[in-house]
Structure formats: C-alpha cells, structure tokens
Amino acid sequence: MKVLKFGGTSVGSAQRIKNVAQLIANRGKNIVVLSAMSGTTNSLVEISDYLYKRNIEGAKEIINALENKYRAVIDELFDTEEFKMLAQNEIRDCFNYIRSFSKDIFTLFEEKEILSRGEIMSVALMYHYLREKHVDVAMLPALDFMKTDKNNEPDTQYIKQKLETLLERNADASLYLTHGYICRNAYGEIDNLRRGGSDLTASVIGAALGADEIEIWTDIDGMHNNDPRFVEGTRPVDELHFEEAAELAYFGAKILHPTCVLPAKLNNIPVRLLNTMDPEARGTVIYNTVPSRRIKAVAAKDDITAIKIKSSRMLLAYGFLRKVFEIFETHKTSIDMIATSEVGVSVTVDSTKGLDDIVNDLKKFGTVTIDHDMVIICVVGDLEWHNTGFETRAMEALKDIPVRMISYGGSNYNISFLVSKNDKVKALNALSDKLFKN
C-alpha cells in the first residue's frame, strides 16, 4: 500500500480533480490524502478575520463568493444529476455551517472549525466524483483517526489503532480517501497539524501503516537543483537523502516542509515528489540512502538579519556564548547560522520580531552591529569533510561575491553562505554554473 498526497493546486479546478481521479483510480489499494482546493484556505482565513472583527457583512460576502466558486466546479465536474445533487447538498451544508458562526462569539477554536471545511469540501467532491465513475472508494474521515497529543505532536499509537480499525471496516474498498491537515487535539477539539499540513498527514499515515512509499503530488516535478525563478536550465534532482531534503526545505525549497517527512524518515519509508501536471516525470525520491558523493542542489532563504557581538571579555572566557544564546532563548528567536572568533560571535535570524529588545540585551556583553536584507545561500549534497574539494568548488563559485558569513561542518550535507540580498541572483547563477554545468 502507498500513501498519495495531492496539494491544493492539484485539485484546484474541476478539470484537475478529474485528472487526479484518473491517476488514482487504477493505482491499487492506496490511501489518498487531499488538501483544500487552492485559494480556499486563504478565503477561509479571510472569513475568520472578518468574524474576529465582528464584520458579519464582510464575512458573508466572502462566503457567498467562495460558495459560488464551488457551485461552478460542481456544475463542471459531474455528469449525472444524482451525484451532482449529493455534492451540492454536502457543500451547501459546509457553507451553512460556516455562516452559523456569524451569530456567536468568535475565537481561535471557531476559526479552526472553519478552516477544516476546506479539506472536508475537497474530499467530498473527489469522493462523489469517484463514485460517479464507479470506483469502489471508501472515506476515512481524518477527524476519526488523526489526533495530536498534549504537546501538539501526532499521537502515533492512537492514529495507528484507529486507522487499522477503519481499514478493516472498509476492507472491500479498492481505494481510500482522507483529509489532509485537519485533526483533533488531545481534548477532542477540531484542530490542524500546522507544520507541513497535508504532507505531515501523509507521512504520519505512511508511518502508522508501514506503507511501501509516500507520494507527494504538487505542480512541480520534484526538487530542482536551483531556484527556477532566478536560474535558467534547472532540473529536478533524481534522489536525495532525507537530511539533504530537510536542508533544502528549511533553506528555501518550498515544495516540502522540513519537518513533515520525519515520520517517514524514522520508519525508513521512501518519499517521492511528483508533478500532477506531468505524471510521467520521474520526480525526486527521498530516502535513507548513503550519500552519492556529489553536490545535489542550491537553495536560498531570504529576509535574513545578521547580528555580530564583539567583546574582549569573550577572550579565554567560558560561559560567554551561553549568556548570548540565553538572550535569544528568552525572546523565543531561533538562530540559523553561527560563526565565532576569539573576540566575537556572529549569528543570523530570520525574524525581526523583538530584534530591538534582543540588541539591547546583547549590548550588556559587547558591541553589537546589525546587517539587514541578507540571504542565506545553501549548498546541499554529500559534504562530509573527507570528500576533498567539494567545499572548495562552492567557494570558488562565489569568488567575486562579498560573503558575510560561512557555515560549514555543522552538517554533513550543507555549506551555507550569507550574502547581501542584492547579490542573491548573481550567487545562485554562479553556483549553478560552477557546480552543475561542468
């Protein structure tokens, strides 16, 4: 059994729903995880924002517009009146449920219930369409098995037990359909998985059932070896180690959330990234293989701020770094890169929230300087230090670009360079020319 997850763009229109249905109908007894139709979650967030502000009229305008969009999709999607009516009734119930919140006090709990309707509606459309096409499909409602514990982490034992029960109850089905992103929390309330969303749903299901493979279907044919928005001639990377994929995801490759594949990694289940718009493309497969002694890809993370603390008190002193890092911990700010010398330490952060307070606290220990509008360029591959010359090639590519910081050795899969935002595109192209075109 495989777990197949389709993102919002993959089910973003009637035609795309038909395309996905064709892909999954004859693939075997798999579990299919669906996200909300593209644009739906944003609209539901906007509706919630109006309800927070008690602007009922504004909320209803967005509700009506979104409902009209779904009606048009239903008209195009179904051929028979029977299944068209079934879909219309279920979608109408969802929107009436959303409208019901306009009369009461609105809190975060109500917002999460509204957000859950996106996945519920996309799965309903796919379920009725597959049945219209005579596919023996069974629904596995995510709210019946997907649960988080008191630490907001997936409750793996509960999920495994409930899933197996649902599968036994629907053993005769040829295909299973479920909702991504949504879940119940430890108190039984409707909630969501936040980090990684539907990707995490697929990974958790795959881990719980010991799936043969997890497929993540999007509108991109795998992870590319550079950012195609800024570099011409990029190509998908055939295979990645889980650690390499996590580095790329964290440093800018938006196709995959860095934490969502952790359950798959721990259970040694391959994850394959595929393109709904080009189903024949090989995509990228991610697994726990031994690295292949080559540099795989480059990614960039924007909106970085560099902070340098210089102090003669750091020289030969112990406890200095602990005091510096405690400041970032107090302000709940994570650090991306670190570089140290005898009398100074430089770090980078990707959020300026609370930056003034952080700087004021750091000034107790030394002179503080700030560089704004920086970018981390991340080179990923088999960068284990015994592999002579790999890091040198990356550095040679940037010989004409000012580099503020370099981080190497903290991981066997990554070397990172901090450059100015103005040099980002030049750096990405220089690395592509040096690393991938020789």
GUDO-92875 format. One line per field, with one value per residue (C-alpha): residue number from 1; residue in three letters; x, y negated, z negated. Coordinates in nm, 2 decimals, m for minus. Last residue first. Layout:
% GUDO-92875
roke <- [NUM ...]
margu <- [ALA ...]
u <- [X ...]
v <- [Y ...]
w <- [Z ...]
//
This chain:
% GUDO-92875
roke <- [438 437 436 435 434 433 432 431 430 429 428 427 426 425 424 423 422 421 420 419 418 417 416 415 414 413 412 411 410 409 408 407 406 405 404 403 402 401 400 399 398 397 396 395 394 393 392 391 390 389 388 387 386 385 384 383 382 381 380 379 378 377 376 375 374 373 372 371 370 369 368 367 366 365 364 363 362 361 360 359 358 357 356 355 354 353 352 351 350 349 348 347 346 345 344 343 342 341 340 339 338 337 336 335 334 333 332 331 330 329 328 327 326 325 324 323 322 321 320 319 318 317 316 315 314 313 312 311 310 309 308 307 306 305 304 303 302 301 300 299 298 297 296 295 294 293 292 291 290 289 288 287 286 285 284 283 282 281 280 279 278 277 276 275 274 273 272 271 270 269 268 267 266 265 264 263 262 261 260 259 258 257 256 255 254 253 252 251 250 249 248 247 246 245 244 243 242 241 240 239 238 237 236 235 234 233 232 231 230 229 228 227 226 225 224 223 222 221 220 219 218 217 216 215 214 213 212 211 210 209 208 207 206 205 204 203 202 201 200 199 198 197 196 195 194 193 192 191 190 189 188 187 186 185 184 183 182 181 180 179 178 177 176 175 174 173 172 171 170 169 168 167 166 165 164 163 162 161 160 159 158 157 156 155 154 153 152 151 150 149 148 147 146 145 144 143 142 141 140 139 138 137 136 135 134 133 132 131 130 129 128 127 126 125 124 123 122 121 120 119 118 117 116 115 114 113 112 111 110 109 108 107 106 105 104 103 102 101 100 99 98 97 96 95 94 93 92 91 90 89 88 87 86 85 84 83 82 81 80 79 78 77 76 75 74 73 72 71 70 69 68 67 66 65 64 63 62 61 60 59 58 57 56 55 54 53 52 51 50 49 48 47 46 45 44 43 42 41 40 39 38 37 36 35 34 33 32 31 30 29 28 27 26 25 24 23 22 21 20 19 18 17 16 15 14 13 12 11 10 9 8 7 6 5 4 3 2 1]
margu <- [ASN LYS PHE LEU LYS ASP SER LEU ALA ASN LEU ALA LYS VAL LYS ASP ASN LYS SER VAL LEU PHE SER ILE ASN TYR ASN SER GLY GLY TYR SER ILE MET ARG VAL PRO ILE ASP LYS LEU ALA GLU MET ALA ARG THR GLU PHE GLY THR ASN HIS TRP GLU LEU ASP GLY VAL VAL CYS ILE ILE VAL MET ASP HIS ASP ILE THR VAL THR GLY PHE LYS LYS LEU ASP ASN VAL ILE ASP ASP LEU GLY LYS THR SER ASP VAL THR VAL SER VAL GLY VAL GLU SER THR ALA ILE MET ASP ILE SER THR LYS HIS THR GLU PHE ILE GLU PHE VAL LYS ARG LEU PHE GLY TYR ALA LEU LEU MET ARG SER SER LYS ILE LYS ILE ALA THR ILE ASP ASP LYS ALA ALA VAL ALA LYS ILE ARG ARG SER PRO VAL THR ASN TYR ILE VAL THR GLY ARG ALA GLU PRO ASP MET THR ASN LEU LEU ARG VAL PRO ILE ASN ASN LEU LYS ALA PRO LEU VAL CYS THR PRO HIS LEU ILE LYS ALA GLY PHE TYR ALA LEU GLU ALA ALA GLU GLU PHE HIS LEU GLU ASP VAL PRO ARG THR GLY GLU VAL PHE ARG PRO ASP ASN ASN HIS MET GLY ASP ILE ASP THR TRP ILE GLU ILE GLU ASP ALA GLY LEU ALA ALA GLY ILE VAL SER ALA THR LEU ASP SER GLY GLY ARG ARG LEU ASN ASP ILE GLU GLY TYR ALA ASN ARG CYS ILE TYR GLY HIS THR LEU TYR LEU SER ALA ASP ALA ASN ARG GLU LEU LEU THR GLU LEU LYS GLN LYS ILE TYR GLN THR ASP PRO GLU ASN ASN LYS ASP THR LYS MET PHE ASP LEU ALA PRO LEU MET ALA VAL ASP VAL HIS LYS GLU ARG LEU TYR HIS TYR MET LEU ALA VAL SER MET ILE GLU GLY ARG SER LEU ILE GLU LYS GLU GLU PHE LEU THR PHE ILE ASP LYS SER PHE SER ARG ILE TYR ASN PHE CYS ASP ARG ILE GLU ASN GLN ALA LEU MET LYS PHE GLU GLU THR ASP PHE LEU GLU ASP ILE VAL ALA ARG TYR LYS ASN GLU LEU ALA ASN ILE ILE GLU LYS ALA GLY GLU ILE ASN ARG LYS TYR LEU TYR ASP SER ILE GLU VAL LEU SER ASN THR THR GLY SER MET ALA SER LEU VAL VAL ILE ASN LYS GLY ARG ASN ALA ILE LEU GLN ALA VAL ASN LYS ILE ARG GLN ALA SER GLY VAL SER THR GLY GLY PHE LYS LEU VAL LYS MET]
u <- [3.07 2.72 2.61 2.85 3.03 2.75 2.48 2.69 2.74 2.37 2.27 2.53 2.43 2.07 2.14 2.39 2.15 2.01 2.36 2.54 2.55 2.70 2.59 2.75 2.52 2.50 2.75 2.61 2.77 3.09 3.05 2.89 3.02 2.95 2.94 3.04 3.12 3.07 3.36 3.50 3.15 3.20 3.54 3.37 3.14 3.42 3.63 3.35 3.36 3.74 3.82 3.53 3.66 3.46 3.12 2.96 2.74 2.49 2.34 2.47 2.27 2.27 2.15 2.02 2.07 1.85 1.97 2.32 2.34 2.63 2.66 2.95 2.97 2.81 2.54 2.48 2.32 2.02 1.95 2.00 1.75 1.50 1.54 1.50 1.17 1.03 1.30 1.27 1.50 1.79 2.17 2.46 2.80 3.03 3.33 3.66 3.84 3.62 3.28 3.03 2.67 2.39 2.01 1.93 1.58 1.41 1.20 1.30 1.44 1.61 1.78 1.91 2.01 2.23 2.45 2.48 2.58 2.83 3.01 3.01 3.38 3.62 3.96 3.87 3.49 3.55 3.72 3.37 3.22 2.86 2.76 2.39 2.30 1.93 1.78 1.49 1.55 1.65 1.82 1.86 2.13 2.12 2.29 2.66 2.82 2.95 2.63 2.50 2.42 2.04 1.78 1.52 1.39 1.28 1.26 1.04 1.03 0.81 0.52 0.26 0.33 0.07 0.03 0.41 0.58 0.78 0.86 0.90 1.07 0.97 1.25 1.03 1.23 1.25 0.88 0.79 1.03 0.88 0.68 0.96 1.13 0.81 0.83 0.79 0.91 1.28 1.40 1.66 1.45 1.33 1.68 1.83 1.54 1.59 1.96 1.89 1.63 1.89 1.81 1.73 1.67 1.72 1.49 1.65 1.75 1.81 1.77 1.83 1.62 1.26 1.40 1.56 1.84 1.89 1.52 1.30 1.04 0.83 0.64 0.26 0.23 0.20 0.37 0.40 0.47 0.61 0.57 0.35 0.43 0.07 0.15 0.45 0.25 m0.03 0.21 0.38 0.06 m0.08 0.26 0.23 m0.13 m0.01 0.37 0.37 0.01 m0.13 m0.49 m0.75 m1.11 m1.15 m1.12 m0.91 m0.58 m0.63 m0.84 m0.71 m0.71 m0.41 m0.50 m0.84 m0.89 m0.97 m0.93 m0.93 m1.04 m1.29 m1.36 m1.17 m1.38 m1.43 m1.08 m0.94 m1.13 m1.00 m0.64 m0.67 m0.80 m0.51 m0.24 m0.37 m0.40 m0.04 0.10 m0.05 0.08 0.25 0.06 0.25 m0.08 m0.13 m0.24 m0.52 m0.59 m0.83 m1.20 m1.13 m0.94 m1.26 m1.16 m1.39 m1.41 m1.39 m1.52 m1.48 m1.79 m1.72 m2.00 m1.84 m1.51 m1.69 m1.87 m1.54 m1.35 m1.61 m1.64 m1.26 m1.23 m1.52 m1.38 m1.03 m1.16 m1.41 m1.13 m1.05 m1.40 m1.35 m1.01 m1.16 m1.42 m1.15 m0.94 m1.24 m1.57 m1.85 m2.18 m2.41 m2.16 m2.06 m2.36 m2.24 m1.96 m2.21 m2.43 m2.12 m2.05 m2.41 m2.42 m2.11 m2.27 m2.60 m2.43 m2.21 m2.51 m2.71 m2.43 m2.41 m2.77 m2.79 m2.53 m2.23 m2.04 m1.74 m1.84 m2.16 m1.97 m1.69 m1.93 m2.11 m1.77 m1.69 m2.04 m1.97 m1.65 m1.82 m2.10 m1.86 m1.65 m1.96 m2.08 m1.76 m1.78 m2.14 m2.06 m1.79 m1.75 m1.37 m1.30 m1.57 m1.39 m1.06 m1.24 m1.37 m1.02 m0.88 m1.15 m1.06 m0.69 m0.79 m0.99 m0.74 m0.62 m0.87 m0.82 m0.56 m0.62 m0.48 m0.52 m0.47 m0.38 m0.55 m0.42 m0.32 m0.63 m0.84 m0.56 m0.44 m0.78 m0.92 m0.63 m0.70 m1.08 m1.00 m0.77 m1.05 m1.29 m1.04 m0.77 m0.73 m0.36 m0.32 m0.43 m0.19 m0.23 m0.10 m0.06 0.00 0.11 0.00]
v <- [m2.13 m2.27 m2.17 m2.30 m2.60 m2.74 m2.67 m2.83 m3.15 m3.16 m3.14 m3.40 m3.65 m3.61 m3.67 m3.96 m4.24 m4.05 m4.06 m3.74 m3.47 m3.14 m2.80 m2.45 m2.16 m1.78 m1.66 m1.91 m2.15 m2.14 m2.45 m2.79 m3.09 m3.46 m3.80 m3.68 m3.95 m3.80 m3.76 m3.44 m3.29 m2.99 m2.93 m2.88 m2.62 m2.43 m2.45 m2.29 m1.98 m1.96 m1.65 m1.44 m1.36 m1.66 m1.50 m1.74 m1.49 m1.74 m2.08 m2.43 m2.69 m3.06 m3.25 m3.60 m3.94 m4.24 m4.37 m4.38 m4.46 m4.55 m4.49 m4.60 m4.38 m4.19 m4.43 m4.53 m4.18 m4.28 m4.59 m4.40 m4.14 m4.41 m4.58 m4.25 m4.16 m4.03 m4.08 m3.72 m3.50 m3.52 m3.51 m3.48 m3.63 m3.58 m3.79 m3.81 m3.48 m3.40 m3.25 m3.19 m3.08 m3.04 m2.99 m3.11 m3.08 m3.36 m3.28 m3.61 m3.43 m3.18 m3.45 m3.60 m3.26 m3.23 m3.52 m3.41 m3.06 m3.20 m3.39 m3.09 m3.04 m3.32 m3.29 m3.61 m3.68 m3.98 m4.15 m4.17 m4.18 m4.07 m4.05 m4.01 m3.92 m3.96 m3.73 m3.82 m3.55 m3.18 m3.04 m2.69 m2.50 m2.14 m1.79 m1.82 m1.48 m1.18 m0.97 m0.99 m0.65 m0.60 m0.69 m0.80 m1.08 m1.03 m1.32 m1.35 m1.08 m1.28 m1.07 m1.25 m1.59 m1.83 m1.63 m1.65 m1.41 m1.41 m1.06 m0.98 m0.65 m0.48 m0.42 m0.44 m0.73 m0.90 m0.86 m1.01 m1.30 m1.38 m1.68 m1.85 m2.04 m2.14 m2.03 m2.22 m2.54 m2.49 m2.78 m2.69 m2.46 m2.26 m2.23 m2.12 m1.87 m1.72 m1.67 m1.50 m1.27 m1.17 m1.29 m1.13 m1.24 m1.61 m1.80 m2.03 m2.40 m2.54 m2.91 m3.05 m3.31 m3.17 m2.82 m2.81 m2.56 m2.18 m2.13 m1.94 m1.74 m1.79 m2.09 m2.13 m1.90 m1.53 m1.39 m1.01 m0.81 m0.46 m0.09 m0.20 m0.08 m0.16 m0.42 m0.56 m0.61 m0.77 m1.01 m1.10 m1.16 m1.38 m1.57 m1.65 m1.77 m2.03 m2.07 m2.23 m2.33 m1.99 m2.12 m2.14 m2.02 m1.97 m1.62 m1.74 m1.60 m1.77 m1.66 m1.66 m1.86 m1.90 m1.63 m1.47 m1.11 m0.88 m0.50 m0.29 0.06 0.10 0.44 0.40 0.10 0.19 0.34 0.01 m0.19 0.03 0.01 m0.37 m0.39 m0.18 m0.35 m0.70 m0.63 m0.49 m0.78 m1.07 m1.33 m1.62 m1.91 m1.85 m1.75 m1.48 m1.52 m1.32 m1.19 m0.89 m0.99 m1.36 m1.23 m1.07 m0.75 m0.75 m0.44 m0.42 m0.15 m0.35 m0.35 m0.69 m0.85 m0.70 m0.87 m1.21 m1.17 m1.11 m1.38 m1.64 m1.54 m1.53 m1.89 m2.00 m1.84 m1.98 m2.33 m2.29 m2.24 m2.61 m2.69 m2.46 m2.61 m2.96 m2.85 m2.74 m3.05 m3.26 m3.41 m3.49 m3.40 m3.49 m3.48 m3.13 m2.98 m3.10 m2.85 m2.56 m2.69 m2.68 m2.32 m2.21 m2.36 m2.16 m1.84 m1.92 m2.02 m1.70 m1.47 m1.68 m1.65 m1.28 m1.21 m1.48 m1.29 m1.43 m1.59 m1.82 m2.13 m2.20 m2.11 m2.35 m2.63 m2.56 m2.56 m2.91 m3.03 m2.91 m3.11 m3.43 m3.38 m3.31 m3.62 m3.85 m3.68 m3.77 m4.13 m4.16 m4.00 m4.25 m4.14 m4.19 m3.83 m3.74 m3.94 m3.76 m3.43 m3.50 m3.60 m3.27 m3.08 m3.26 m3.18 m2.82 m2.80 m2.95 m2.61 m2.34 m2.20 m1.93 m1.57 m1.24 m0.92 m0.58 m0.31 0.02 0.01 m0.26 m0.23 m0.51 m0.73 m0.90 m0.93 m1.09 m1.33 m1.44 m1.47 m1.69 m1.90 m1.95 m2.06 m2.31 m2.34 m1.97 m1.95 m2.32 m2.24 m1.95 m1.58 m1.32 m0.95 m0.69 m0.35 0.00]
w <- [1.59 1.58 1.23 0.97 1.13 1.35 1.08 0.81 1.02 1.10 0.74 0.64 0.91 0.81 0.44 0.47 0.39 0.10 m0.05 m0.12 m0.39 m0.27 m0.38 m0.35 m0.39 m0.40 m0.66 m0.90 m1.15 m0.95 m0.74 m0.80 m0.60 m0.68 m0.51 m0.16 0.10 0.45 0.70 0.55 0.51 0.75 0.59 0.25 0.39 0.56 0.24 0.03 0.25 0.27 0.06 m0.05 m0.40 m0.54 m0.46 m0.21 m0.03 0.11 0.03 0.10 m0.10 m0.01 m0.31 m0.22 m0.38 m0.40 m0.73 m0.88 m1.25 m1.48 m1.86 m2.08 m2.39 m2.67 m2.80 m2.44 m2.38 m2.59 m2.39 m2.06 m2.17 m2.27 m1.93 m1.75 m1.92 m1.59 m1.32 m1.21 m1.00 m1.24 m1.18 m1.42 m1.46 m1.76 m1.86 m2.04 m1.98 m1.67 m1.62 m1.34 m1.37 m1.12 m1.15 m1.51 m1.66 m1.85 m2.16 m2.33 m2.63 m2.40 m2.20 m2.52 m2.65 m2.34 m2.44 m2.80 m2.69 m2.45 m2.73 m2.97 m2.95 m2.89 m2.70 m2.51 m2.53 m2.76 m2.46 m2.31 m1.97 m1.91 m1.54 m1.43 m1.08 m0.96 m0.70 m0.48 m0.22 m0.23 0.08 0.22 0.41 0.52 0.53 0.47 0.52 0.32 0.35 0.00 m0.16 m0.13 m0.39 m0.13 0.09 0.44 0.68 0.99 1.26 1.49 1.64 1.42 1.58 1.44 1.12 1.07 0.83 0.51 0.39 0.02 m0.08 m0.41 m0.65 m0.96 m1.11 m0.77 m0.70 m1.04 m0.98 m0.64 m0.76 m0.94 m0.66 m0.47 m0.11 0.22 0.06 0.13 m0.08 m0.34 m0.55 m0.25 m0.11 m0.45 m0.51 m0.16 m0.22 m0.56 m0.40 m0.14 0.21 0.54 0.90 0.85 1.08 1.34 1.36 1.71 1.62 1.27 1.09 1.08 1.15 0.80 0.81 0.82 0.85 0.60 0.78 1.09 0.96 0.95 0.65 0.57 0.26 0.29 m0.02 0.03 m0.07 m0.37 m0.72 m0.84 m1.10 m0.91 m0.59 m0.79 m0.96 m0.64 m0.45 m0.73 m0.75 m0.38 m0.45 m0.69 m0.69 m1.03 m1.12 m1.21 m1.25 m1.52 m1.58 m1.96 m2.11 m2.41 m2.29 m1.95 m1.66 m1.31 m0.99 m0.75 m0.49 m0.46 m0.36 m0.06 m0.04 0.28 0.38 0.09 m0.04 m0.37 m0.48 m0.84 m0.85 m0.71 m0.98 m1.26 m1.13 m1.11 m1.47 m1.61 m1.41 m1.49 m1.87 m1.88 m1.68 m1.87 m1.63 m1.81 m1.97 m2.30 m2.46 m2.20 m1.84 m1.67 m1.32 m1.35 m1.33 m1.23 m0.93 m0.79 m0.60 m0.31 m0.09 0.29 0.51 0.83 1.05 1.22 1.02 0.71 0.80 0.84 0.51 0.32 0.51 0.43 0.07 0.02 0.15 m0.08 m0.40 m0.33 m0.31 m0.59 m0.85 m0.83 m0.98 m1.27 m1.33 m1.33 m1.59 m1.83 m1.77 m1.90 m1.76 m2.00 m1.83 m1.54 m1.25 m1.33 m1.16 m0.83 m0.83 m0.89 m0.61 m0.39 m0.48 m0.44 m0.10 0.00 m0.11 0.06 0.38 0.39 0.35 0.60 0.86 0.79 0.88 1.15 1.36 1.55 1.26 1.26 1.45 1.25 0.93 1.00 1.07 0.74 0.56 0.69 0.60 0.24 0.23 0.34 0.09 m0.20 m0.11 m0.10 m0.42 m0.61 m0.51 m0.62 m0.96 m1.04 m1.40 m1.38 m1.46 m1.21 m0.94 m1.01 m1.00 m0.65 m0.54 m0.68 m0.50 m0.18 m0.22 m0.29 0.03 0.27 0.40 0.33 m0.03 m0.06 0.02 m0.11 0.10 m0.07 0.18 0.29 0.65 0.90 1.12 0.98 0.86 1.17 1.33 1.02 1.02 1.37 1.30 0.99 1.22 1.46 1.19 1.05 0.78 0.70 0.79 0.69 0.34 0.29 0.36 0.12 0.22 m0.05 0.08 0.00]
//
